[in-house]
Amino acid sequence: MIARAEIVAFDAGTHSATLRYAGSRAGTVAGVPVSAAIASGDMVVGETVGVLLFGDGYNPVDALVVGVTAP
């Protein structure tokens, strides 16, 4: 399953992001891994990302950011 999310924060040291999934006004998810193919400079707060959710799609941390788009 692929979901849309907004970047709330990015940690270049761990190459992981804190995201707000589309439809979630208040909740954020920290520690979501970002694909090594995405440069740290592309992970700008407020940008929209595509997130691949593994498994049943209901664990928002069991995921990988696979793309960045402009909002």
C-alpha positions in Angstrom: 0.0 0.0 0.0 1.3 3.5 -0.8 0.3 6.5 1.4 0.8 10.2 1.1 2.4 12.2 4.0 3.8 15.5 4.9 7.4 15.9 6.2 7.3 17.3 9.7 11.1 16.8 10.4 14.0 15.0 8.9 17.1 13.5 10.7 20.0 13.3 8.3 22.1 11.3 10.8 19.6 8.4 10.8 18.1 9.2 7.4 14.6 9.0 8.9 11.7 11.3 9.0 8.8 12.4 11.2 5.7 12.4 9.0 2.0 13.4 9.2 0.0 11.0 7.1 -2.7 12.5 4.9 -6.0 12.7 6.8 -4.3 12.9 10.2 -4.5 16.5 11.4 -2.7 16.1 14.8 -0.8 12.9 14.8 2.7 12.4 13.6 4.9 9.3 13.2 8.6 9.5 14.0 11.4 7.3 12.8 10.1 6.4 9.4 13.1 5.3 7.2 13.9 7.2 4.0 15.1 5.5 0.9 18.9 5.8 0.4 18.0 7.0 -3.2 16.5 10.2 -1.8 19.1 12.9 -1.0 18.9 14.6 2.4 18.5 18.0 0.7 15.2 16.8 -0.9 13.7 16.1 2.5 12.3 19.6 3.2 9.8 20.2 5.9 6.3 20.7 4.4 7.0 18.7 1.2 4.7 15.8 0.4 6.2 12.3 0.2 5.0 8.9 -1.0 5.4 6.2 1.7 5.4 2.5 1.0 3.6 0.7 3.9 4.7 -2.9 4.4 2.6 -5.8 5.9 -1.0 -5.1 6.4 -0.6 -1.3 5.9 -1.8 -0.5 9.4 1.6 0.0 11.1 2.7 3.5 10.0 6.3 2.9 11.2 6.7 -0.3 9.2 7.3 1.8 6.1 9.8 3.4 3.7 9.7 6.9 2.2 10.1 6.2 -1.5 9.5 9.6 -3.2 9.3 13.4 -2.6 6.9 15.7 -4.5 6.2 19.4 -4.2 3.1 20.2 -2.1 
